[in-house]
């Protein structure tokens, strides 16, 4: 189908965006990469009165490394993250996750900040940001603030952003040299929406695991951190016995929602399978 | 605040200026206003890849971009790539290998595989499949497409 009628405004500066958001309130939508919003418009699932095109705010597309943190501008595309030598070096979890995001033509347009603001439960970036303890930058006329990724995602397509706020950037602490990562995802076809995925980050010394964070996507309405499951591996290290126990704990910790294609039991099973693969990769 | 916007950009090397309704997708503008019907419209929500065009050298979905967003940019379609001879070898290989039957996906497929050839000229069959994963073909089963692309990549590398 075709998009319903709307008015269009091209923002030149962040201040234009604040102005327009103030004026149009809930009737306005921000157009960044458009790879979620445009399909929603074409399918008439969304009918904003005004589209505020922020895609020309090029100064918000950047990847910078400063003082042990990586700063990513909200309008940085998936392809820019995927192709970045700095991301590969400092945040390889993001580099791996990028390979699962849709297809080349989508990755050329879709943005990091757009995906976070959208908060799709099957999206890769929200789970990665929670695992990496990212801080999400928000701005409005009233000023700027930062929200920890673990507090940012509130539910299905719901975030801590206020209607007059814009997501500007993300700051991610660079994990130390003794951290390892794994990003695994299962989808019906390559680039399709995730059925289940996991973003894992572990601090490893020898055979001991000092810290572990497992964040699952596609399971519930928002990224789910499996704290108890992680603790099993921290206490017991990685063994067949620990894996069996962890998979049982995971079954109590995850309460997957069925979707159109997969029953809750299927999702739980797949999450257990991915957990085993992720742990093997961390200890490889 | 606009519902029609004067927009100037380049299509296949030609500068144009048009008054464009803001809700019109780039692919609809190309087909309806410019008569460039080589770019196809399939699903209209970014899944099938039939509407793939190149904007500032990068492939994008023509159904997920508003025509007014092309302001100041360089848009290239299958007609441009075909006329310039840039993909003549790919077109020839698709023909010889039967990499198309109905041809609906072919323009988008050609734009996508040319993008791969430029980015990764040594791509493996697996990487070819990965790159065309967002372009649906309902006729060929993809095997012949991968064959054709592999042939061209090898020939270009040797050539």
Interface residues (C-beta under 8 A of the other chain):
Chain A: X1 X2 X3 X4 X5 X6 X7 X8 X9 X10 X31 X34 X35 X38 X39 X42 X43 X50 X51 X53 X55 X79 X102 X103 X104 X105 X106 X108 X109 X189 X190 X191
Chain B: X1 X2 X3 X5 X22 X23 X25 X28 X44 X45 X46 X49 X52 X58 X59 X60 X61 X63 X64 X65 X66 X68 X69 X71 X112 X115 X116 X129 X130 X131 X133 X134 X135
